[in-house]
Amino acid sequence: MFAIVHMSDVVRIPPNRLTHSLKDAAIQILKEKYESMISPEVGYVIMITDADTSSVGKLVAGDGATYHKVTFKALTFYPKLQEIVEGEVVEITDFGAFVRIGPTDALLHLSQITDDYLKSDVKQGVIVANQTARSLKIGSKLRARITAVSLGKGAGMGKIGITCRQPFLGAVEWIAEEIKKAKAGGDKPAAAAPKEKKSGGDKK
């Protein structure tokens, strides 16, 4: 899920950056350091939104830069197990599809798409179910549940696994069909209870 996270650091501001305001210089340095970073603690750092920089800095002998304590806000995306996410198919492979969720791509393995037998056509960019003829292609919008998360430090090291093999998950048109069927089944009138037969009584 997306969140605004409060963080702190000490930034080194070199002399050539001091032509700008202290805050602007600190934000630019923080952007270069944190944006696009992946952290096991906060997830994917998307952007630095604000910063509060101490006006009092420290000097280090032989270094013309100043060091300032800074607290800042970052927009992050932290995928959580069992979380429901929506995304778009961006790549079809022999073993499944990659789905763009937030700032990253998650793997939707063939075994996690549907119970039907599936055929992946990489050249055409489509995955087709044998019996139902349902398909996923590049650009398909879908809803899925996160089943695996592995976040390493640095950039490009996050791995996310998702599944559509649960009710009301999958391509948006599949979900619309399931909802329509569910409504049709729920709107059927209940069977009338059999009427009780009246006894004629003893004839005299």
PyMOL commands that set and color helices and strands:
alter all, ss='L'
color gray80, all
select helices_A, chain A and resi 15-17+22-34+110-112+172-186
alter helices_A, ss='H'
color red, helices_A
select strands_A, chain A and resi 2-13+38-39+43-53+58-60+63-77+84-93+96-101+104-109+118-121+126-129+135-137+141-150+159-163+170-171
alter strands_A, ss='S'
color yellow, strands_A
deselect
rebuild
show_as cartoon
